[in-house]
Amino acid sequence: MAAYLVRRLLWALLILFLLSIFAFVMVRLIPGDPVVLLLGLEASEESLIAARESLGLDRPLLLAYGDWLAAIARGDLGLSIFQRKAVWQLLWAKIPVTFTLATAGLLLALLIGIPAGILAALKYGSWFDTTVMFGSTLGLSMPSFWLGLVLIFTFSVRFRWFPSGGYVSLTEDFVEGLTRLCLPAFSIGIIQAALIARMTRSSMLEVLWKDYIRTARAKGLRERAVVLKHALRNALIPIVTTIGMVYGVLLGGAIIIETVFTIPGTGRLLITAVATRDYPIIQGVILLFGLTYAAINLLVDVLYVSINPTITYS
Amino acid sequence: MEARASRMKLVKAVSHRCSVGLRVLCRCRSLLIGTSILVVIFLCTVLAPIISTYDPLALNFRDQLQAPSVRHFFGTDNYGRDIFSRVVYGARVSLMVGATTMVFTGFLGFVLGSLAGYYSVLDNIIMRSMDMLMALPAILLAIAIMAILGPSALNAVIALSIVYLPRTARIVRGSTLAIREQGFVEATRAVGAKDAWIIWRHVLPNCLAPLMVQQTVVFAYAVLTEAALSFLGVGAPPPVPSWGNILSEARALIRIAPWASIFPGVAIVLTVVALNLIGDGLRDQLDPYLKGRMSSWDGG
């Protein structure tokens, strides 16, 4: 297990290394002189030189990459061109917002998706099953930002149940924070609930006709125990993979939904950075998300073993 | 006489093919519904100049923010532009970007996937690069690429093709690995066939089924992601309408003119539902073992 983890860790590091090359080369790929594009035609010669220096554009490619990587290793992601603040400082302030949103979306997705999937599998072919399958096809086909707009119109403009946007930290004011989180979390969560419901259903269907389920029933176990202890536990492996994937997608979804609900998170930071061509911020966000993705994948692999001890990594 | 006979033969063969296709279509409900919806939407894009009731770009301040009516089926926006016409024309950008992305990723994914699967020397280089592209949420990678290339419909195609390429390449590689070891491929190699010939004649036909299913899914997600990019202001730029940028402009109007948001969104949902139904149907028809199961990728 330890050897496997070390190998997976090295693997993740390799991917992150490749990703860092991508993030670094990005600025060099901009057609024309990136610094003029960044600062505009009216920028003074000194500011152009300073920007070139800070981006490492005046140095040979490999040396500049080495410097950049060394700086990152020290936690220095560079300075934002427009906000004149350290990128890590900006990111650090926005990370909790995006992660709270994605986590709330995941919780909703699990709370809706797993029970719906289990019930649909148990009532295979019934109207409930058909409804879940139809609902999940619809959910998977829906852009989260559009759902967000529809929810704003329905629940904050018409019924006035929820505020239409903004963000309050849960630690600051839990109730207010939660109310503001509901609509955005639902917008991204319900779509992923569709995916989880489908995965849970098919995974349960595969397990439910197995011999050990018949045995469990035959020895007189209650249906509840058969479903939850015998079937679900074995069906969980593909579900866990899906959940790992879903969290990554939710982080991506949060980027878009933050714009709809004017939530000051990483996504909004990124979109503003793209509009102003603030490349150090874009690089920072790419590295941050890459790191998170790698961590999630690693976590999923570790979870496998705890769910099903028969899986051993060699 | 002979020419006529051969023509008859050809007509017979074609009509046989068509009837087989139709029979498959009718047997599979999701395929039938999906294809029907997509055909209608496709016809709308082709016939846009005929069925649209107004110029999608024409400003008409006398008709600002009109609710849906007989004159304006989907209402108007704050510039008095007819939303029905804009949605019909917007379909052109969305479908064009989606379909082109599907073709690009299909072609490149096949080339890279079959090379990686066939030549073990190339396997690591190609697949690790693909892993790198998959190490980010699709939307983030697309935004990053658009940040380099600048907003335009063509650049959206390039960005989406890069984003969705790894999934296709992976699937082709998997099929290639399995086919490479089969007896008939070895026999073909033994009689002196070149690698390119083997890939063309044996690998391609054998991975066509999973490739087709995957590419329908790519089409669906490309439509969704293009809409998201335009919505965020980094996709196809206004004034040319695309479903995403119509929604982006409608966002500010959600309190006073909800119709401006609802209809373009319904158009996106309908298109993607149709593509997902086709994907599900194809999967069921081409691979009965996978019947009813989800495709194994996130697509987000």
Interface residues (C-beta under 8 A of the other chain):
Chain A: L14 I15 L16 L18 L19 F22 M26 L29 I30 T137 L138 L140 S141 M142 P143 F145 W146 L149 V150 I152 F153 V157 L195 R198 M199 S202 L205 M245 V246 G248 V249 L251 G252 G253 I255 I256 T259 V260 L270 I271 A273 V274 A275 R277 Y279 I282 V285 I286 F289 G290 Y293 A294
Chain B: R128 S129 D131 M132 A135 L136 P137 A138 I139 L140 I143 A144 M146 A147 I148 A220 L224 A227 A228 F231 L232 G233 V234 L247 A250 R251 I254 R255 P258 S261 I262 P264 G265 I268 V269 V272 V273 L275 N276 L277 D280 G292 R293 M294 D298 G299 G300
